[in-house]
Amino acid sequence: MRQHPVYLLFGVLLLATLGFAEWRGWSFTRPTEVKNVPRSVRDNPGSYRPAYLYYGSGRYLRGK
């Protein structure tokens, strides 16, 4: 069973539109802006620690 060419055209146009929007930087939502960001890790020494579980080293780590 062959697909109707309109679906192919719709899919190509949809992907092209989404690609163009990504290239231009368009978004449906506003980017989140964080105030008072520390300038370096020295200003906020605990920020480098992961806030998620990490099993790669064989140890159980849980954030800060």
C-alpha positions as CSV (number, residue, x, y, z in Angstrom):
1,M,0.0,0.0,0.0
2,R,1.5,3.3,-1.0
3,Q,1.1,6.5,1.0
4,H,-0.6,9.5,-0.5
5,P,1.9,12.1,-1.6
6,V,0.1,14.8,0.4
7,Y,1.3,13.2,3.6
8,L,4.9,13.2,2.4
9,L,4.6,16.9,1.4
10,F,3.1,17.8,4.8
11,G,5.9,16.0,6.6
12,V,8.6,17.6,4.6
13,L,7.0,21.1,5.1
14,L,6.6,20.5,8.8
15,L,10.2,19.4,9.3
16,A,11.4,22.3,7.2
17,T,9.4,24.8,9.2
18,L,10.6,23.3,12.5
19,G,14.2,23.3,11.3
20,F,13.9,27.0,10.2
21,A,12.4,28.0,13.5
22,E,15.2,26.2,15.4
23,W,17.8,27.9,13.2
24,R,16.2,31.3,13.8
25,G,15.9,30.7,17.5
26,W,12.1,31.0,17.7
27,S,10.4,29.4,20.7
28,F,6.8,29.1,22.0
29,T,8.0,29.9,25.5
30,R,10.3,32.5,26.9
31,P,13.8,31.5,27.9
32,T,14.2,31.3,31.7
33,E,16.5,34.0,33.0
34,V,18.2,33.4,36.3
35,K,19.1,36.4,38.5
36,N,22.1,36.5,40.8
37,V,24.2,33.8,39.1
38,P,27.5,33.3,40.8
39,R,30.5,34.4,38.6
40,S,32.5,31.3,39.3
41,V,32.5,28.0,41.2
42,R,34.5,29.8,44.0
43,D,31.4,32.0,44.6
44,N,29.2,28.9,45.0
45,P,31.4,25.9,45.8
46,G,28.6,23.4,46.1
47,S,27.3,24.1,42.6
48,Y,29.6,21.6,40.8
49,R,28.1,18.6,42.6
50,P,25.6,16.6,40.6
51,A,22.0,16.8,41.8
52,Y,21.1,13.4,40.3
53,L,21.9,9.8,40.9
54,Y,25.1,8.5,39.4
55,Y,25.9,4.8,39.3
56,G,28.9,4.9,36.9
57,S,31.6,4.8,39.6
58,G,30.0,2.0,41.6
59,R,29.1,4.4,44.4
60,Y,25.8,5.9,45.2
61,L,25.9,9.7,45.0
62,R,23.0,12.0,45.7
63,G,23.5,15.7,45.0
64,K,24.6,18.1,47.6
